[in-house]
Amino acid sequence: MSVIVAKELTTALTALREHADARLIQGGTDLMVEINFNHVKPTTMISLRDVESLRTIRRDQSGMLSIGSGVPYSIIEGEPVLSAIPALAQAARTVGSPQIRAAGSLGGNLGTCSPAGDTLPVMFALDAMIHLNTVDSSRVVSIHDFMTGVKRSVRQHDEIITSIDFPIINGWQGYSKVGVRNAMVISVASACLVADHENAHVRIALGSVGPTIIRCREAEAWLKENHNLSTGASISLDVADEFGKRAAAESSPIDDHRSTAEYRRHAISVLASRLLRKAYQ
């Protein structure tokens, strides 16, 4: 197996187009597991670790925070992400061990596209936009169009995910997940809730309970139509519990070696209810 260590994005893009069997590697926290178990056997690897343009965080005048696909979780845990997108910082803190967080990145989460990816529900709740580049073109794709199934996306072989744009929302946001232990765990169920107080709207996205991340559009609409969601509003326990049940009803979990579908639905109901109550304390 040959390894191409790219120093510039153009080098990586050129190599990717020239090698039809090449695999991209940033931190390797997902890919190396697949390789070690012989699930994939690449003959060419293209390392993005030293491409500095993928490891930047920028805030533009329109109120968007753009995070490079190679920025590690250990950086995302802190500022400026912590203040601007607290749910993303929370999700980053739940990923693996400190060593994993120092290597793993948003680009890797998107590249793998597992429904259990911790940062993906945050992207869905915030309507994130994904930037993809080739040697001679670029495009921007909504996260809702990017993920198409379990570990499947619209990314083409010769494309590299370069950055992710997040809007800065005026309101509360949070991320929670359930696993079989307290740390270093793949989620059994997860949820991200964003309360846009300025526009009186709540968004919620669920992970690990469907083939893709699920936005609970019906639960969101019910809440908006029937309750005050502006700054200073409060949510009763009954309303929060009903919201949790409605969110769980939109999930489509399965039984597997980590959990049962029944437990996953119950977990989502509890997570959604708790997050909403925190947003409107």
N, C-alpha and C positions, 0 to 999 in steps of 0.2 A: 504494500500500500504506500502510495506517495502522498506527501503532505505539502501543500502550497501555503506558505505563510505570507499573507498579503499585508502590506504596509499602507496601501492606498485602496480606496473603494474601486477605482477603475481597474486595478490589478485583479481584484477578486471577481469583478464582473466579467472581465475578459476570460479569465480562467474558467469561470462557470460556464460560459458559452462554448468554450473549446473542449470541455470534458463533459460528455453527456451523462456519465455515471457519477459525477462528482457530488459530494455531500458537503454542505456548509456546517461549520462548527464554530460556536462562539464560546460558550462555557463548557459544553459537552455534558451537562448534568442529566439530560435525557438521552442524547444520542449514544454516549459511551455505554450506557446500560444496555441499549439495543445491540450494540456491537459486541459487548462482553457475553451476551447470551446468544450470539450468532443469529439474531433476528434480521440484521442487515450486515452486508459484507461489502462495504465500499472499497473501490480500488484507488480512488482519489479523494483526498480531504482538502478543503479550502478553509484555512483558519482566518477568522475575522477579528481575533483577539487584539491585534495591534493596529486596527483601523481606527484611528482617533476620531474621525468624523462621525463614527457610529456611537461615540461615547460622550455626547454633549447634551446639555439641557438648556433650552432657550425659551424665553417668554416673549411673545410678540405684543404689539400694540392693540391687537384685536381681542386680547384676553385669552389667548390659547397658550398652553404649555406644551412645547414639543420636546419629547424625550427620545434620544437616540436608541436604536434597537439594541445596542451593545452596552448600555448603561447597566451595571450590575445592581441587583436588589439591595446590596449593602449601601449603595448610594441613594437609591430610591427611598429607603427607610427614613432618610433625613431631609434637611432643607436643600433646595426650595420646594421639593415635592410635598413634604409633610404639611406645610401651611397651605399650599395651593390645591393639592388633591389628597387629603388625609386618608381617604379610603384606599388609595393605591399604596400609600406608605404602610397602612395596616396590613394589607394583603401581602406586601413584600416581606414584612416581618414574620409572617407565618410560613414562609418557604424554607423547608429543610433546616439545615444547620448553618452556623456562621460561614463555614467553608463553602457550602452550596450557594449561599446568598452572595458571596464574594465572586462567584463565577457565573451564576445564572442571570438571565436578562429577559426583558420583555420580548425581544426578538426571538429568543428561544422558546418562550411560552407560545408565541404566535406560530413559530415554525412547526412546533409539535402539534399544536391545536388539539390538545386533549381537553375534554369537558371538565376535567379535574384541575385544569390550570388555574392557579390562585388569582392571577391578575386579570384573567379574561372576563369574569363577571363585572369587574370595575370598568373595563373598557366598554362593555355592553350597556351598563347603566349610564355612562357618560357620553354615549354615542361617539366614541373615539374614531379617528380617521387614520388609516394605515397608508404610509408612503412606501411604494415599491419602485425600484430602479433596475433597468437593464443597462447594457453598454450604450445604447442609443435612444432610450426612451424612459419615461417615468409616468406613474399614475398614482392616484389617490383613491383608496377604496374604503367605504364605510365598514366598520367592524361587523355590522349586521349582514353584509354581503361577503365578507372575507371568509368566515368559517362556514363550511358546507356540510360537515359531518364529523364523526369521530376520527381525529387526526387527519382531517382533510380540509384543504383550503383552496382558494382561487389562485394562490401564488404559482406562477409558472417556473419551470426549472431554471431558466436563466435570470430570474428576478431575485433581488435581495431586499428584504425588509429593512429600510433605512431609519425610519422614525415613526413615532406615533403621536398624533396631536390630541390633546385633551382640553376641552373647554373649562374655564374656571367658573364654577357655579357658586352663587351667593346663597349659601344655606348649609345645612348639615349633611354629612355623608359618612357612611361606615361600612365595614366589611366584617363578616363573621363566618366561621366554618366549623364543622363537626368532623372529628376523626376518631380513630380507635385508641388514640393516646393524646397527650397534651402537647407534644412537640414532634417535629420531624415526621410529619404524617401527610399522606395523600388524603385529600378531603373526601368524606363520605357524602357531604352536602355542604354547599356554601351559598352565601347571598351577599349582594351589595345593594344598599339602598342609598339613593341620593334625593334629598329633599330640597327642591329649588324653591325657597321661600319667596323670592322676588316674583316668580311667575306662578306661585301657588300650585306646584305640581310635584308629584313624587314618582320616582323611577325605581324599579327593582329588577335585578337580574340574578338568575340562579345558576350555580355550577354543580356538576356531578349528578344531575338528575334528568339527563336527557342526552341525546347524541350530539347536541351543540349546547351552547349557553342559551338559557331561556329568558327572554324579557316578558314579564307578566303584564301584558298590555291590558287585559281585561280587569285585573285587580287594580291597576293604576287608574283606569277609567272610572271604575266604581268609586274609588276613594275621592277622586277629583269632583265627581258629580254630586257626591253626597256629604262632603265634609269640607270645612274651611282649612286650607293648607298654607295660609299666608304666615308671615312672621308674627310670632306671639300667640298663634293658635295652639290649642291643646287637643290631644287625642285620648279618648277614654279607653279603658282596658277592653271593653266589649268591642269597640271599633277595631282596635289593634288585633284582637283575636280573630275577628271576622276577616280582616285583611290577610292575616296569616293563613287562614283556611283557604281563601280564594287564591292566594299565591301558590299554595301547595297543590291545589286542584289543577293548576296550569302546568305542573311538572309532569314528567313522564319517566320516572326512575325504573331501574331494573334490579333484580336480585343478582348479586355477584359475591365474590369471596370476601368483600369488605363489608357488605351490609345487605339488608333486604329493601325492597321497594317500599314496603309499609313503613319501615323506620325512617327512610329517607324523606317520605312525605311528611311524617310527623316532625322531623328535624327542621324541614323548610318552614312549616307552619310556626314553629317556635322561633326560629331565627328571624323570619319576616316580622312577626309580631313584636319581638324585642327591639329590632332595629327601628321600627316605626315609632315605638314609644320613646326611644332615646332621641329621635329626631324632633319630637314634639313634647318634651318634658315641661 
